[in-house]
């Protein structure tokens, strides 16, 4: 039985070991950072997508799918945008052996692919709001060390793009997106903090950017998504304008909401432990695994009982797997433990005779379930597991933050720092230099730690404009 590295002190090595042991991704594809989605990993991704689709469509957003190639002429229209991405862009310059008249960009994100068409689709105030999303692959030439799900060159990406009548409507859409993500995160069991990024770290072309961050490892954070308010910064270069009710012509205000396969990395990072992956039930490739325990004297009774359990739970709508491999029970237990299955049901001769199954959840809670009340008792065990998993995640989340009142304390902390900041860029960069990391920005809503706000900035000692901010080293 392999021993994993320590999660807190050696997070990256622990994380890589969890991904590999659970067989969620295969990095042996011959293009660095473009990994293979294995069957088990693909099941988890499909469940993530199902939740994203469910929650965003509940807000009135509709699905589209745009082409992956963007003409250079369109990509260049928004200068701030291309400056933000030009170093990461893949270019297509030939069609077969023929040089293309207009080089093509392999989509890094889709503003410049969608907005020329939005200018055609949006004509009247009656066309608004227009809330559209797609789940596609995007491509960025990532030059840093690549890691499965967290930092890759081909990214499984959810993106919503909207057009609204004015700034107030766009602000309301941002709030709707944040509420939708709150529901998504609840399904994933992920505590997080929404942080308005400082001006120097917002998305290229945005009026403001709100990032969705989780603490991981020691004093680090992982950005798992973002929501952006554009005002007219894209509608003007792309001429997305509409006829208002009063007959005037106005530019649309726009927003975007982006999430990626980092969500799967976040689930692993937050819930995984010393034994391997741990999945909340909505994400788990299988919610229940059934293990028949056969012996020379048991006959086929355990297999018949196991088969009945699988059939009944499948009819109930659960994702169930029957592990009937010719292997030792202990090896099977270890196998599914490393893969994070929420609930395992074991059926041997004793259980099949008593019409029961031995249930063990991924956090180690054991119970006996009766086949006479199988569906109800399994549902209860899964619900209890999810509740315990969320409570554990919330406890670890709260313990990841620390108040810092001096620069020395800021430097020495092994937590995500909560500090008083005056809002100036100079003090922000001084904070970043002190921790060799980033000023994440100002939390939307209450900060993680409930404490009186100091009267002075941690750097300059000035009083005006002091607010809580968070600082850490992004993963």
Secondary structure, DSSP 8 states (H G I E B T S, - for coil): ------TTTTHHHHHHHHHHHTT-EE--SSSTT--EE-HHHHHHHHHHHHHHHHHHHTTT-EE----SEEEHHHHTTSHHHHHHHGGG-EEEEEETTEEEEEEEEE-SSSHHHHHHHHHHH--BGGG--EEEEEEEEEE----S--BTTTB-SEEEEEEEEEEESSHHHHHHHHHHHHHHHHHHHHHHT---EEEE--GGGS-TT-SEEEEEEEEETTTEEEEEEEEEEEETTTTTTTT-EEE-TTS-EEE-EEEEEEEETHHHHHHHHHH-BTTB----TTT-S-SEEEEE---TTTTTHHHHHHHHHHHHHHHTT--EEE---SS-HHHHHHHHHHTT-SEEEEE-HHHHHHTEEEEEETT--EEEEEGGGHHHHHHHHHHHHHHHHHHHHHHHHHTTEEE--SHHHHHH-SSEEEEEE-S-HHHHHHHHHHHTSEEEEEESSS-SS-----SS-TTT---TT-EEEEEEEE-
